[in-house]
């Protein structure tokens, strides 16, 4: 697979983590970027950059290994690009390839336990089937906003508050991908797994 790497390699990310944070349990998080922020914005690049800035702050607080994946550059790049900013890995898929496909490939290739942030049912089911746990975008936005607000970033949370409000209206729909008729036992296990994942965020 052709890729263009910018800035720091991934294996440098952990070395950037402050020593005071490394004592906590670090989770590996993959974020479906446009599923989280949506695409119906007049300045999508600005929204994307604001999200990355907040993820960098969030990583600085909790030390998680974070990858955010976006559909690539308006469909004009022939190569998948990867860069690292503030310890957060940012991936843009290549032309004719969706971010969903990049996420699925990571789950298969890297063989780690991931917390996958997406409300896309297909991505969620794929994560379950490959030993990872999906968390809905609205739930993650609330966690992210709360973490930053608790560290006195409230004055810079306008964007995330708007996103949270938007996503809360879709919470019932997000929960539907975890429901399987006639399988309450399986549902219970999944709910517990999601709760454990949320407690790590």
N, C-alpha and C positions, 0 to 999 in steps of 0.2 A: 504494500500500500504506500502510495506517495504521500509524504507529509512535509510540511514546511514548519520548522520549529523556530520560535522566536523567544528571546530572553533566556530564562533559565531552564535547564532540563528538569524533569519531574523529580529525579533522585536528589535534587537540591532542596526540594520543598521542606522536607522534615528537618534539614539542618537549619532552616530559617526559623523554626518553631522556638519561641523563647523557652529557656530552661525551666522557668516556673510553671509552664503549661505541660511539659512532657510527662509530668507525674500522673496526669489524668489519662483515662482511657480514651484513646483516639479512635474515632469512627471513620470509615471510608465512605464518602458521600458522593453520589453522582446526581447532578441536577439537570433536568430537562429544561433548558433555559427559557425558551419561548413559551413552553407550557406554563412556566411559573409567572412570567410577566405579561403574556399575551402579545399579539402582534398588531393590534389595532391602536397604534399610537402615531401621532404626527411626527414625532422624533424618536424613532425606535432605537437609534444608536445611543441617544442620551439615556433612555430607559435601561438599555443593556449596560452601559457604563456605570450607571447608578447602582444597579444590582451588583455588579462586580465589586464596586467600592464597599458595599455593605457586606458582601461575602468575605472580603479581605479583613474587615473589622471583626466579623464573626469568628473567622479562623484565628485571629489574634487573641480573642478571648478564650476560645475553647480548644484550639489546636487541632481541629479535625482536618483530615486529608480531603480536600474538596476539588471536584472536577465539575465544571459547568459546560454543557454542550449546547451549541446553537446551530441551526441550519445555516450553511455557509454563505456569507457575504452576498446575499441577494441572488445566489445561484450563478455567480460569474467566475468563481474560483475552481480551477481544475484539480487542485490539490487540497487535501485536508490539512488545515493549519492548526498548530498547537503552540500556545505560549503560556508562560507562567508569570503571573502578576501578584505580588504580595503573598506568594505561596499557594495561590489558587490556580489550578490548571484550567485553561480556557481552550476549548476545542470548537472549531468551525468545520462542519462537514464540507466535503467537496461537492461540486456541482452534480445534480441529479441524485444526491444521496441525502436522506433525512437524518436529523439528529437522533431520531429513534433507532435507526440502524446502527449508528455509532455506539449508542448506549448498549444495545444488545451485543455487539461485538466485544465491547469491554467486559461485559458480564461473563461471556464465554472464555475470552482470552486470559483475563487477569486472575480468574479463579480465586477471588476474595469474597468475603462477606461484605456486601455493599448495602447501604441505605439509599434507595433510589427515589428521588423526589420527582414525582410526576403524577398527574391525575389522568393520564392516558391509560385506558383499560388494557390495551395490548402490551404496553411497556410494563404495566404492573403485573400482569399475568406472566410475562416472560421473566421478570425478576423473581417471582415466586418459584417458578419452575427451575431456576438456576441457583437456588439457595440464598437469595437476597430478599430484602424486605422493602416493599414500596411504601412510601408515605405520601399522602395527598398534598398538593401544592398549598392549599389553604392552611393545613396544619403546620407545614413548615414555615409559611410566612408569619404565622402567629408566633412560632418559636423564635424566628429570626428577629422580629420586631421587639419581642419581649427581652431577648438577650441584649440587644443594643440599647433599648430604653433603660434597662436596669444599670447600664454602665454610662448613664448620662449622655447618651446620644439622642435623646428625645427631640432636641431641636433640629435634628437632621433626618427625621423619620417621616416627613410628609409623603414621600413617594411610597414607602412601604405601607403606610397607613392606608393609602388609596388602594394599593394592591390587595391588602388584606380585606378591605371592605368589599371589593369586587369579587374576590374569591369566596368569601363567606357565603354568598348567595348560591354557590354551587356545591356546598358541602354535602348535601343529600345525594347529589348525583355522583360525587366522588366516592362516597361510601358504597355505591352500588356494585363497583367492580369486585368487591370482596365478598359479595353475597352469592351463595350457591344454593339453589333450591334443594331441600331435603338433606342438607349437609350441615346442620347446625354445629356438629362436633368439629368439622373442619373450619367453619367460620370462627368458632371460639379460639382455636389454635392461632388462626391468622390475626384475630383481634389482639390476642396476647402478644404476638410477635410485633405487631405495629406499636402497641403500647410500650414494649421494651425499647423499640427503636426511637420512639418519641422521647423517652426518658434520657436517651443518650445525646439528644440534640440540644 
